[in-house]
């Protein structure tokens, strides 16, 4: 009887073991980690700003940052793309595109307005500042006048020029064009010895070409009208060589030239005009330095006025503002080879600035954020960068 019991137990145990062996094994798997959404800044090295600081992302494993309160003001990229100089609050800093290193060039009160110009090889940056006043550029300015950041020596040195506050250009040969409220000077870059000077009180919207070879400006003065026997204001656009040649008249007051803008290589000057007897309409003209001629690039249209032109590096695109007779406003692009201009997608809030990143790309800034506007495809694409982006470089 004991043997039967033992046999029955063995059979039962074998059955249970077989049943257990065939039962499915349930293993709880850990949920996959959440996928981070792609950032619109992926693939770029970026200078990002907020109210308290700037930060350089993507240039090194650890983002570089600099504390400075206040709005971003002056922004200027080196001709070779290797660095950017920008002002934030009262500070002027330089940012290297290669490693994101931030160099403080100058600092002071938040109301400083900086100006500056690069050498053509990008190895020197000359700068000055002023504090705005109701009657002009104000009584501020550096005690030493104009300074130069020498990138090879990694130092800031004084040029001198204590009477000047603004830098317009470094001209071929290395001298500088600087100015104050009353005069414009060409000076030596070391010691600030004056080479020549010009009364600048009648020169408005003075703009130096990016290559430092030419100055464009609107001369405002009173001209005697013999028919009316009275003096009338005249605003004429001139261009002249920075070596001191006689000014060349581009277009006269009859066309009311405004909004000067250089092609990035300095070979052409864009401006908008009011064709005579066309009421409120405006068109865009381009002056070509090599042949000394102006032509329409955006001809007059009966239904709109076009203003504020800006040409891309390489000259393929011209972006401009269009205002229709019914008061509507948009931004358009005219692309080489295209028959018609094209309307651009833009933020619904006011645009505070635009910077060309490359021949087909713009940063569009607003008070809250920045956008990337790509003109490379047939249809322009606007991307919210979700940050206040000051500058972008593609990743190597």
Long-range contacts (C-beta under 8 A, 24 or more apart in sequence): 39-386, 40-372, 40-383, 40-384, 40-385, 40-386, 41-385, 41-387, 41-389, 41-392, 43-394, 43-395, 44-392, 44-393, 44-394, 44-395, 45-97, 45-100, 45-392, 45-393, 45-394, 45-395, 46-385, 46-387, 46-389, 46-391, 46-392, 46-393, 47-84, 47-86, 47-95, 47-389, 47-390, 47-391, 47-392, 48-387, 48-388, 48-389, 48-390, 49-88, 49-388, 49-389, 49-390, 50-387, 50-388, 54-86, 54-88, 54-93, 54-95, 54-102, 54-390, 56-95, 56-100, 56-102, 57-100, 58-100, 58-395, 59-96, 59-97, 59-98, 59-99, 59-100, 59-393, 60-99, 60-100, 63-100, 64-95, 64-100, 64-101, 64-102, 65-102, 66-91, 66-93, 66-102, 66-104, 68-93, 69-110, 70-110, 72-388, 72-390, 73-113, 73-114, 74-113, 74-114, 74-115, 74-116, 75-353, 75-355, 75-390, 75-391, 76-116, 76-117, 76-118, 76-125, 77-355, 77-391, 78-118, 78-122, 78-125, 79-118, 79-120, 79-121, 79-122, 79-210, 80-121, 80-122, 81-393, 82-122, 83-122, 83-151, 84-390, 84-391, 85-116, 85-125, 85-127, 85-149, 86-390, 86-391, 87-112, 87-114, 92-116, 92-127, 92-129, 94-125, 94-149, 95-391, 97-393, 103-149, 103-154, 105-147, 105-149, 105-156, 106-142, 106-147, 106-156, 112-140, 113-137, 115-165, 115-166, 115-167, 115-168, 116-167, 117-167, 117-168, 117-169, 117-170, 117-176, 117-177, 117-208, 117-212, 118-170, 119-170, 119-174, 120-170, 120-172, 120-211, 120-212, 122-151, 123-150, 123-151, 123-152, 124-148, 124-149, 124-150, 124-151, 124-170, 124-189, 125-149, 125-151, 126-159, 126-167, 126-170, 126-176, 126-189, 127-167, 128-161, 128-164, 128-165, 128-166, 128-167, 128-178, 129-165, 130-165, 130-166, 136-181, 137-165, 137-166, 137-180, 137-181, 140-165, 141-165, 141-180, 145-178, 145-192, 146-176, 146-178, 146-192, 148-189, 159-187, 159-189, 159-190, 159-191, 159-192, 160-187, 160-191, 160-192, 161-185, 161-187, 161-192, 164-192, 168-206, 168-208, 168-215, 169-208, 169-209, 169-212, 169-215, 169-242, 170-212, 171-212, 171-213, 171-242, 171-243, 172-211, 172-212, 172-213, 172-242, 172-243, 177-208, 177-212, 177-215, 177-242, 179-206, 186-242, 186-244, 196-244, 204-235, 205-258, 205-260, 207-260, 207-261, 207-262, 208-242, 209-262, 209-266, 209-269, 209-289, 210-262, 210-264, 210-265, 210-266, 211-265, 211-266, 212-242, 212-266, 213-241, 213-242, 213-266, 213-289, 214-239, 214-240, 214-241, 214-242, 214-266, 214-269, 214-289, 215-239, 215-240, 215-242, 216-250, 216-260, 216-262, 216-269, 217-260, 218-257, 218-258, 218-260, 219-247, 223-253, 237-271, 239-269, 239-287, 239-289, 248-292, 250-287, 250-294, 251-285, 251-294, 257-285, 258-282, 258-307, 259-307, 259-308, 259-309, 261-308, 261-309, 261-310, 261-311, 262-311, 263-311, 263-315, 264-311, 264-312, 264-313, 264-314, 264-356, 265-313, 265-315, 268-311, 268-315, 270-297, 270-309, 270-310, 270-311, 270-318, 271-309, 272-306, 272-307, 272-308, 272-309, 272-320, 275-300, 280-305, 280-325, 281-305, 282-306, 282-307, 284-309, 284-318, 284-320, 297-334, 298-334, 298-341, 306-332, 310-354, 310-356, 312-356, 312-359, 312-360, 312-375, 313-356, 313-358, 313-359, 314-359, 316-359, 316-360, 317-359, 317-360, 317-375, 319-344, 319-354, 319-362, 333-375, 333-380, 335-375, 342-380, 344-373, 344-380, 344-382, 345-373, 345-380, 345-381, 345-382, 346-373, 346-382, 347-371, 347-382, 355-391, 357-391, 357-392, 358-394, 361-392, 363-389, 363-390, 363-391, 363-392, 365-389
